[in-house]
């Protein structure tokens, strides 16, 4: 798939953008540690050139915190098209400003910042509405344009399908259009609280808001990784009266119970939708897909994926359509990428279901609100989702452990040589070899 996608991309060429993914290197030849992709399940910590100011609006960030995201597993397994050997991964990171381009006036060297996972121009119709993930001008992929009819914004560390920008699982990152794509962090907010403003917090918040969770709603959440866990908390803050959480990992289900959710272990239930209707006669008001197309449940879809007859599976989507009430709402924040077979379009139409592709979350629309109204006020403490803290040097081992859910790993704070010590209430530094057994 990767080779075919790269050939198609090269044949289609590239679309014009206002920024370029390629960057200049430091003139002294200095290098940094970075996590790079070399093939399915083959990621390595390498020495890579340190980026320098390349375009006048650039900011170079010295990384103090990065992480691995569930959607990174799609890259790890080679499921996202147009990856190239040596691509630096990672789309969630924060740090301190190391260098600034001549056009940058609103930031200073040494200032603490978090980056959005998307690179927005700040000027197109979508950026003006705060919809930064839909920016028209920063992703040069004609392959994505061909597949979807339009392009998303360029993303850090997520293949040439999203522009080919080197990512944040590294000691330094070049941030194009830095004044648009960086958010200043107050000194009384810890790195562990700020880092997840780059993706998981705005993504989960967007899922709940965009799908329209309202006061009194009964909400079903499929998938209890960090996104699902956050969605349950946001749904409660928005007034949901009941939350039914669906997963099969015992630790996740127990954690959901502790938060007051009712739970369904889908590995123990023959028909999830039937179980939902037993619990909620008539069906859910809202269903949220916070899971993954990466793990098909049935032999049928395992076989179709293996034979490349589909890239994504519709099983969770179909369960949600069947589980919601008539005129119910289904939101997809899970990272679907391509095509699927057996989608229940008849039930969607006949029940009048509102099936909402939430899209890649527009971080810029929400990150100030989340920082000021929820993190600083103490209404939402992101540290609850951090299970481990490891050094960047362990990143390749972390991918393997994260993929197999070893040691109860969930969200991990990955430190660099520039990081501050752990803040109060956050995990202490450990090594993957100590717990990934």
N, C-alpha and C positions, 0 to 999 in steps of 0.2 A: 504493500500500500504506500509506504513512504517513497519508494523509488518512483512509482507511478505518479504520485502527487507532485514530486519535485520536477518530473519531466513535463507534466501539464503546466505547472507554474512557469517553467522556463519557456515553454511554447507560447503561453499567453502573455508573457512579459510582466511588467509592473505598471501600476497606476501612479500618476504623479501625486506627491505629498508635500507638505510644508516642512517636514523634517525627514532626516535620513537615519537609518539604523546604524550605519557604519560610523565608527568614531576614530579620532586620532589617538595615538598612544603617547604616553609620557616620553619626552625626548631622551631622558636618561636611561630608558630601557627597563625601568623598574616593573616588577610583577606583583600580582596579588593572587590569593587563593580564591578559587571559584569552582562551582559544581557544574559540570558540563555533561551533555548527553552524547553517547557514542553508538547507541542502538538499543533495541528493546531490552529492558532491565539492566542496561550497561551505562551507569552514570559514574563519573569519577571526579574527585577533587584534583584540579590541575593548577599549574601556574599559568596565569593569563596576563597579558599586558594591562596595565592600569590605564583606564580611559582619561583623556584630557579634554579640555574645552574644544569642541569641534564646530559648533554653530553659536552665534552670539547670544542666544537665549538659554544656553546650556547651564546646568548646575551639576557639579560633581559631588556626589554624596559619599561620605565615608560611613559605611554601614555599621550600626551598633546593634541591630536586631533584624533577623530575617526568619523565615519559617517555611514549612512545607504544607501544602494545601491538598485536600483530597483530589482536586482536579489535576494536580501535578501527576497523579498516578496514570492519567490518560497519556501523558507524555512519556512517563517511565515505561509504559507498555507499548509505546509506539503507535498509539491509537489516534493521535492528532496528526493531521497531514502536514507535510512540508517541513518536518524537522530535518536538520542537517547535522552531521557529526561535528562536535565541538561547540554546539550552541550552549550558551550559559543560561541555565534555567532560573526560575524564581520570580514571582510577581508580587510578593508581599515583603516590604522592607522599610526600614526607617534608619535614620542616622543623623550625622552632623554635616553641615555644609563644609566642603573642603576647598572648592574653587567655584568661581562664578564667572559667567560670560559678561562681556561689556554692556549688554542690554539689560542685565539683571539689576534692578534698583531696590526691590522690596525685601531682599534677603541679604544677610551678612555671613561672612565666614565664621564657622563655629556655632551657628544657630541650629537648634534641634528641629528636625522636620520628619514627616512621614510622607511617603509617596503613594499616590493612587496606582492601582495595578494597570490602569489604562493611561495612555498618552493622548491628551486632548489638545486641540488647537486653541480653544477658547473663543473662537470667532464664528464658527459655522452656526447654522440654525439650531442644531442640537446642543452644542456647547452653550449657546446663549440661554437655553432653557435649563441648564444644569445637567443635561443628559450626556455626560462626558463619554460614556461607553459607546455612544452611537456617533461619535465624531466622524465627519466625512473626510478629513484631510490628513490622517496620520498613519493609515494602513495601506501599504502599496500592493496588497495581495489581489491580483486579478483572479486567482483561484477561488478565494472567498467570494468575490464579487460574482463570479460565474455560478457558484453553487447556490448563493442566497439571493442574488439579484442586487444586493448592496453590500457594503463593508461595515464591520464594526470599527472602532478605534484601534490603533496599534496598542498592543499589550507588551509589557515587560516579560521576557523569558518564556514565551508561549508559542514558539515556532515561527516560521516564516508565513504561516497561515494568518498570523496576526502582526505581521510587519517585520519580524526578525530582529527585534530589539533585545540586546543582551540583558539578562535578568539580574535579580537582586540576591541570589544565593551566592554572594561574592563579597569581597571586602570593600570594593568601590563600585559605584554605578553612575553612569552618565544619564542624567534626567533631561531629555529635551524639553524645551519650553518650561523651564523650571518654575517660573512664577505662576504658571497655570497648574502644574501637576504636583506641587508640593504644598503641604499644610504645616504651618509653624505650630510647634507643640510647647505649651507652657512648662516651665521647669518643675512645677509641682505635680505634673502628670508623669508617671513612670513610663519607661520604655515598654514594659509589659502591658500597660494600659493603652498605650498609643499605637503600637505596632499594627494591631488588627483593624485600625481605621483604614488600612490600605486595601482591605478586601472583605474579610469575613463579617465584620460588623455592618458595613453598608450593604453587603450582599444579602444578609439575613433580614435586615430592616426593610430593604427594598422588596423582598419577597412578600413580607407581611403587609406592607403598605400598598404595593402595586396590586396585590390580589384582593385587597379591600377588606381585611379583617376588621370587624366592627364590634361594638359593645354587645355582649350577649351571645356571640357566635360560638358554635361548636366547631372546633378545628381539628382536622387530622393531619399529622405530620409523618411523612414517609422518610425514614433515614434520620438517625440520631447522632451523626457526627457533629462537629462543631457548628455547622450551619443549622442543622435541625435543632440542636440544643439552644442556640441563640434565638431561632424562630419561636420556640416555645416561650421563651422569656419575653420577646417583643410582643407576641400575641396576648400574653397576660397583661402587659403594660397597656395594650390597646383595648383591653376589656373583654377578651374572650372568656366565656363562662366555663367551657370544658375543652380540654385538649387530650386527644387520643394519639399516642405516640407509637409508631410501628417500626420495629427493627428486629434483629435476631441476636445481637451481641448482649450477653447478660449484664455486663457492667453498664452499658448504655441504658438498658431498660430500667435497671435499678436506680440509676441517676435520675431518669425521667420520673420515676415514682416519687423520689425524694422531693422533686419540684412540684408534686401535686398532679402529675399527669396520670391518666389511665393508659395502660400499655397493652400492645398485642405483639407477641413473639410470632413472626410470620413463619418460622420454621416449625411451629407447633400447631399451626392452623391450616386446614386444607383450603379454605376459601376466605381470604381476608375481607373481601367486600361483604360477604354474608355475616361475618363476625361483627363488622362495623354496624350493620343494620340491626343486629341483635342488641347492640349496646345503644344505638341511636336510631330508634324507629323513624323511618322516613329518610334518614341520611344526614350526612354532615352538611353544614353551611359552606365550609371551606376545606379544601384539601391542598396540601403543599408538598411538592416533590422536592425533597432536600437530599435525595440519594444519588444514584449514579447509573449511567448506562453501562458501566464497566463490568457489572456482575449480573448476568442473566440468571434467572431462577430456574427456568424449565429446560428440559433436555432439548425441546424444539428450538428455543432461541439460542441455546448454547451451540447447537449444531449449525444454525444459520449464521451465527457470528463466526464460527470456525471456518465455514465455507465462504465467508465474505459475501453472503447474500443480503446482509444488512450490517450497518455499522453500529446502530443503537437498538435497544429493545423497548417495546411498548408496555411491558408488564405492569410497571408502577402506574403509568398513565392510564391504562385500562382499569386498574383497581380503583384509582381515584374517581374516574368517570362513573363507575358503578356504585361507588360509596357515597357520593354527594346526593343531596336531595335534588328534586327538579328545580331548575334555575340556580343550582349551586355553582360555586366558583372553584376552579382548579388552577393553581399556580405552579409553573415549572421554573425553579431556580437551579435545578440540577443541570450540569453542563452537557447537554446533548449537542451533537456535532454534525450528524449526517442523516441517514435514512433508516427507516424501520418498516417492518411488515406486521400485519395483523392489528393495526390500530383500530379501535372500536368507534369508527366515525358515526355509525348508526345511532348508538346510544348517546353520543355527544349531541347530535341533532335532535333526536326525539325528546330527550330530557331538557333541552334548552340550556345545556351546561355552558357556562362561560369558561372557556379553556384559554388560559392566559400564559403565553410565553413571556416570562418576566424579563428575558434578555440578560445580557451581562450587566450587572448592577452599575448604575451611574454614580460612582463614588462621590463625585463633586457635589451632587445634589444633596447629599446627606451628611458628609463627614463633619462639617462644622456643627450641625444640629446634634449629632450623636456626641461629639466631644463636649459641647457646652451644656446641653440639656440633660445628658445621661451619665457621662463619665465623670465630669467635674462635680456634678451634684451628688454622685454616689448612687444614682438609681440603677446603674448597670456597671458591674465590675467585670471586665473581660477576663480577669485572671482565673475565673472558675474553670475555663476550658483548657488551661495550660497543664499538661500532664508531665512534661519533662523539659529540661534545659540541657542542651548539648553544645559542644563547640563545632564550628564550621568544618573542622577537619574530619568530623564523624558523619558528614552529610551523606556520603554514598551508602554507608551502613544504615543510616536513618531511613533512607528510601526503602531498603529491603525490609526493615523492621516495620515501618509504617504500612507497607503494602500487605504484610501478613498480620498486622495488629498485634505485634509482639509486646509483651510487657505493659499492656493496657495503654499503649501510646495513642494519644489523640492529637491535640494541637501542641506543637513543640516550639519553644523559644530557642532559636539558634543564635549563639553569640559569636562575635568575632573578637580579635585582639583589641578592638576599640570599644568594647562594651563596658558599661558600668556593672558593678556587682548586682546580684538579684535584689529586687525590691522586696519589702515586707509582704508576706503572703504568697510569694511566687516560688516555684521550685528552685532548688539549688542545682548547681552544675553536676552533671553525671556523664558517664560515657556509655555509648550504645552497647558496647560489649558487656557492661555490667548488668543490663536488664533485658536485653533482647535474646531471650533463650526460650 
